[in-house]
Structure formats: C-alpha cells, structure tokens
Amino acid sequence: MNAFMVVCTFKPGTVMGEVFAVAAEEQSKVQSLQEASRLGAVRLSLARGTVFLEVFAEDSSAAEETVHELPMAKWWNLDPYPLAGPPA
C-alpha cells in the first residue's frame, strides 16, 4: 500500500447545511475505512474550506475511489498527492 494526502476543497456553491446534515453518516464511514486501514488522519480547515485525508491505496486512482465512498465527497474537488517518508 502507498500513502496519499488527498486535499479536498469544497465545490463553489456548496450549501454547508447540506454537508453538516450528513456528518453522522460521514463519521461512521470514516471509522469503517480507518478500521479497514484504508484511511488514516482526517483534518479539516473550515476557514479554508478544505479537508485533508490520509489515504492508503495502491495508486492515486484507488485513493480517489476510497474518498468517493465518503458521503461528503460529492461536494469536494479532489487533489491526491503521493506521500514518501523522509530521506534517510
């Protein structure tokens, strides 16, 4: 498995009330993906309208597929970045 940081930005015109309405469903799915070792850290910057997701997948396409399992993903533009450990 490879590690990715998927930067998720809210699409223009997103109604945050609709986003917050699925928060419980989102939290449940996050927990399920974390238990399956497909999702790590989840960080949110409301001020910047950005979500940062640590995703474990074979490639960036599979990382995006994992993110699309989240209920809130329909409101996001995704930008996956492959991660590497620090140099030796």
C-alpha positions, -999 to 999 in steps of 0.1 A, spaced: 0 0 0 11 35 -7 2 66 13 -16 97 -2 -27 130 11 -59 138 -7 -67 175 -5 -105 180 -8 -118 215 -15 -155 223 -14 -170 230 -48 -183 265 -54 -220 269 -43 -218 241 -17 -245 246 9 -228 238 42 -261 230 59 -264 201 35 -229 190 43 -234 191 80 -266 171 76 -246 140 67 -220 145 94 -230 114 114 -230 92 83 -196 107 74 -182 99 108 -194 63 106 -179 58 72 -146 73 83 -144 49 112 -152 20 89 -124 30 65 -100 35 93 -107 1 107 -100 -13 73 -67 5 72 -77 25 41 -80 59 58 -57 75 84 -58 110 96 -87 134 88 -81 171 92 -104 200 84 -98 237 78 -133 253 78 -117 287 73 -101 275 41 -130 251 30 -105 223 28 -104 187 41 -71 168 43 -74 130 41 -45 105 46 -54 76 24 -37 42 19 -41 27 -16 -23 11 -45 -24 42 -66 -39 77 -68 -70 64 -87 -77 39 -59 -71 66 -33 -98 88 -50 -121 58 -51 -117 54 -14 -125 91 -8 -156 88 -31 -170 63 -6 -174 92 19 -209 108 19 -194 143 18 -172 136 -13 -199 147 -37 -192 183 -25 -154 181 -30 -129 186 -57 -100 161 -51 -63 166 -55 -43 135 -44 -6 138 -35 16 107 -32 35 107 1 70 95 8 89 90 41 117 114 50 150 108 32 175 86 51 
